[in-house]
Amino acid sequence: MATINFVPDDYIQQRQSSRANSLYLILLVAVLCGIGATFSVLKMRQRSVQAELNQLSQQLNQAKEQIAKLEELKSKNKTRMNVMMMTANLIEPVPRSILLACLTNNLPSGVSLTALEMKEKEKPKTASPAPSAAKPGAAKKPAAAVKPGPASAKAAAETPASPPESEVTLTIQGLAPSDIEVANYIANLNEAVLFDQVQLVQSEEREVEGLKFREFRLTARIRPDLKLTRKDIEEIRKKRDQTI
């Protein structure tokens, strides 16, 4: 028995097309929802990363401020150290009263001082030692060129410049009965705790009020590494009081 289909073919095709369109629409909505969810997740991650970046930027700015404060403190400390070193260098190593007392304490009998001059000059810098000569027959090695790196240059720049060393020299003039007393005075000054390099510059005969004397001139240097203790000062003053 033959089957008779009363549904038109156009209707069947239209229904199939409607189902396909509905399926495509559902897939499109699903894809759009997935894209929207992905975009939301990316946006949230971007915001969290931006927040962390802002926090790191704040910490970096705080670290820069602390580094700037430390550098300022270092520069102030260097300035203070330089001022302290210059001040310590300018202060007299020996009080004038102690200096005069030591000069007069060591005077032999009959010797008197007529003039005293004190000069301070910068101590000449010692030259660096020359490289030792190579032994004969030894192979010469090429010297490696050492380039100053940034670390060594920075360390050299940060090192505070030390004030120039100075030495104090004295020119002593006086009168003595003879050259024997002058020689004794030179020996006494060489043995004193304050002086070294005591030398005779001039000694000539002078007549004062009908009496003949030896007018002498000496040079002496105050010891550069001199460190007077309280005991040394007390002994010098005690000897001065005994001679008065």
C-alpha positions as CSV (number, residue, x, y, z in Angstrom):
1,M,0.0,0.0,0.0
2,A,1.5,3.3,-1.0
3,T,2.2,6.0,1.7
4,I,0.8,9.4,0.9
5,N,2.6,12.5,2.5
6,F,0.2,15.3,2.9
7,V,2.9,17.8,4.3
8,P,4.4,20.0,1.6
9,D,8.1,19.9,0.9
10,D,8.4,23.7,1.3
11,Y,7.1,23.4,4.9
12,I,9.6,20.7,5.7
13,Q,12.5,22.7,4.3
14,Q,11.3,25.9,6.2
15,R,11.3,24.0,9.5
16,Q,14.7,22.5,9.0
17,S,16.0,26.0,8.1
18,S,14.4,27.4,11.3
19,R,16.0,24.7,13.4
20,A,19.4,25.4,11.8
21,N,19.1,29.1,12.4
22,S,18.1,28.6,16.0
23,L,21.1,26.3,16.5
24,Y,23.4,28.9,14.9
25,L,21.9,31.6,17.1
26,I,22.5,29.6,20.2
27,L,26.1,28.9,19.2
28,L,26.6,32.6,18.5
29,V,25.3,33.6,21.9
30,A,27.6,31.0,23.5
31,V,30.6,32.3,21.6
32,L,29.7,35.9,22.6
33,C,29.3,34.9,26.2
34,G,32.7,33.1,26.2
35,I,34.3,36.2,24.6
36,G,32.6,38.4,27.2
37,A,33.8,36.2,30.1
38,T,37.3,36.1,28.7
39,F,37.4,39.9,28.3
40,S,36.2,40.3,31.9
41,V,38.9,38.0,33.3
42,L,41.6,39.8,31.3
43,K,40.3,43.2,32.5
44,M,40.4,42.0,36.1
45,R,43.9,40.7,35.7
46,Q,45.0,43.9,34.1
47,R,43.6,45.9,37.0
48,S,45.4,43.7,39.5
49,V,48.6,44.0,37.6
50,Q,48.2,47.8,37.4
51,A,47.6,47.9,41.2
52,E,50.8,45.9,41.8
53,L,52.7,48.1,39.4
54,N,51.5,51.2,41.2
55,Q,52.5,49.7,44.6
56,L,56.0,48.8,43.2
57,S,56.3,52.4,41.8
58,Q,55.5,53.8,45.2
59,Q,58.1,51.6,46.9
60,L,60.6,52.6,44.3
61,N,60.0,56.2,44.9
62,Q,60.3,55.7,48.6
63,A,63.6,53.8,48.1
64,K,64.9,56.7,45.9
65,E,64.1,59.2,48.6
66,Q,65.9,57.1,51.2
67,I,68.9,56.7,49.0
68,A,68.9,60.5,48.3
69,K,68.8,61.1,52.1
70,L,71.6,58.7,52.7
71,E,73.8,60.3,50.0
72,E,73.1,63.7,51.6
73,L,74.1,62.4,55.0
74,K,77.3,60.9,53.5
75,S,78.2,64.2,51.9
76,K,77.6,66.1,55.1
77,N,79.7,63.6,57.1
78,K,82.5,64.0,54.5
79,T,82.3,67.8,54.8
80,R,82.5,67.5,58.6
81,M,85.4,65.1,58.5
82,N,87.3,67.4,56.1
83,V,86.6,70.4,58.4
84,M,87.7,68.5,61.4
85,M,90.9,67.3,59.7
86,M,91.7,70.8,58.5
87,T,91.0,72.2,62.0
88,A,93.2,69.6,63.6
89,N,95.9,70.4,61.1
90,L,95.7,74.2,61.8
91,I,95.8,73.9,65.6
92,E,99.2,74.4,67.0
93,P,100.8,71.0,68.0
94,V,102.7,72.7,70.8
95,P,101.5,75.6,72.9
96,R,103.7,78.7,72.6
97,S,104.4,78.8,76.4
98,I,105.7,75.2,76.3
99,L,107.8,75.9,73.3
100,L,109.5,78.9,74.9
101,A,109.9,77.0,78.1
102,C,111.7,74.2,76.4
103,L,114.0,76.6,74.5
104,T,114.9,78.4,77.7
105,N,115.3,75.3,79.8
106,N,118.0,74.0,77.6
107,L,120.1,77.2,77.6
108,P,123.7,76.6,78.9
109,S,125.1,79.0,81.4
110,G,125.9,82.4,79.9
111,V,123.8,81.9,76.7
112,S,120.8,84.2,76.0
113,L,118.3,84.3,73.2
114,T,117.7,87.5,71.2
115,A,115.2,86.5,68.5
116,L,112.9,83.7,67.6
117,E,111.1,83.1,64.3
118,M,108.7,80.3,63.6
119,K,107.6,79.3,60.1
120,E,105.1,76.7,58.9
121,K,105.3,75.2,55.4
122,E,103.8,72.4,53.6
123,K,105.6,69.1,53.8
124,P,106.9,67.9,50.4
125,K,105.2,64.7,49.2
126,T,107.5,61.7,48.9
127,A,107.7,60.4,45.4
128,S,106.5,56.9,44.7
129,P,109.2,54.3,44.6
130,A,110.5,53.4,41.1
131,P,109.9,49.9,39.9
132,S,112.8,47.5,40.6
133,A,115.1,46.7,37.7
134,A,114.6,43.4,36.0
135,K,117.2,40.7,36.5
136,P,119.5,40.1,33.6
137,G,118.3,37.2,31.4
138,A,114.8,37.3,32.8
139,A,112.1,37.5,30.2
140,K,110.1,40.7,30.3
141,K,106.4,40.3,30.8
142,P,104.2,42.8,29.1
143,A,102.5,45.0,31.6
144,A,98.7,44.6,31.6
145,A,96.9,47.8,31.1
146,V,94.7,48.4,34.0
147,K,91.7,50.5,33.3
148,P,90.0,52.2,36.2
149,G,86.5,50.8,36.5
150,P,83.5,52.6,37.7
151,A,83.7,51.0,41.1
152,S,87.3,52.2,41.6
153,A,86.5,55.7,40.3
154,K,83.5,56.0,42.6
155,A,85.6,54.8,45.6
156,A,88.3,57.3,44.8
157,A,85.7,60.1,44.5
158,E,84.1,59.1,47.8
159,T,87.4,59.1,49.7
160,P,87.8,62.3,51.6
161,A,90.9,64.4,50.6
162,S,93.4,64.5,53.4
163,P,94.8,67.9,54.3
164,P,98.4,68.6,53.3
165,E,101.0,67.8,56.0
166,S,103.0,70.7,57.3
167,E,106.1,71.1,59.3
168,V,107.1,73.9,61.7
169,T,110.7,75.2,61.6
170,L,112.3,77.6,64.1
171,T,115.1,80.2,63.5
172,I,116.8,80.9,66.8
173,Q,119.2,83.7,67.4
174,G,121.2,84.4,70.5
175,L,124.5,85.3,72.2
176,A,127.0,82.9,73.8
177,P,130.4,83.4,75.5
178,S,132.0,80.9,73.1
179,D,131.3,78.3,70.5
180,I,131.5,75.6,73.2
181,E,128.2,76.9,74.7
182,V,126.7,77.1,71.3
183,A,127.6,73.4,70.7
184,N,126.2,72.5,74.1
185,Y,122.9,74.3,73.3
186,I,122.6,72.4,70.0
187,A,123.2,69.1,71.8
188,N,120.6,70.0,74.5
189,L,118.0,70.8,71.8
190,N,118.6,67.6,69.9
191,E,118.0,65.7,73.1
192,A,114.8,67.6,73.9
193,V,111.4,66.0,73.3
194,L,110.2,68.8,71.1
195,F,112.9,69.3,68.4
196,D,114.9,67.5,65.8
197,Q,117.2,68.5,63.0
198,V,118.9,71.2,65.0
199,Q,121.6,72.8,62.9
200,L,124.0,75.7,63.2
201,V,123.5,78.3,60.4
202,Q,125.9,81.1,61.5
203,S,128.3,81.9,64.3
204,E,130.3,85.1,64.3
205,E,132.0,87.3,66.9
206,R,130.2,90.3,68.2
207,E,131.3,93.0,70.7
208,V,128.6,94.1,73.2
209,E,129.5,96.9,75.7
210,G,133.2,96.1,75.4
211,L,132.6,92.3,75.8
212,K,133.1,89.8,73.0
213,F,130.4,87.3,72.4
214,R,129.5,84.7,69.8
215,E,126.3,85.7,67.9
216,F,124.8,82.4,66.6
217,R,121.8,81.5,64.6
218,L,120.2,78.0,64.6
219,T,117.5,76.2,62.8
220,A,115.3,73.5,64.4
221,R,112.2,71.6,63.5
222,I,109.3,70.6,65.7
223,R,108.9,66.9,65.5
224,P,106.0,66.2,63.0
225,D,104.9,63.1,65.0
226,L,105.1,64.9,68.3
227,K,102.5,63.9,70.9
228,L,103.0,65.6,74.3
229,T,101.7,63.9,77.3
230,R,100.6,65.6,80.5
231,K,103.7,64.2,82.1
232,D,106.0,65.8,79.5
233,I,104.3,69.2,79.9
234,E,104.5,69.0,83.7
235,E,108.3,68.2,83.5
236,I,108.9,71.1,81.1
237,R,107.0,73.5,83.4
238,K,108.7,72.2,86.5
239,K,112.2,72.6,85.0
240,R,111.2,76.2,83.8
241,D,110.1,77.1,87.4
242,Q,113.4,75.7,88.8
243,T,115.5,77.9,86.4
244,I,113.5,81.1,87.2
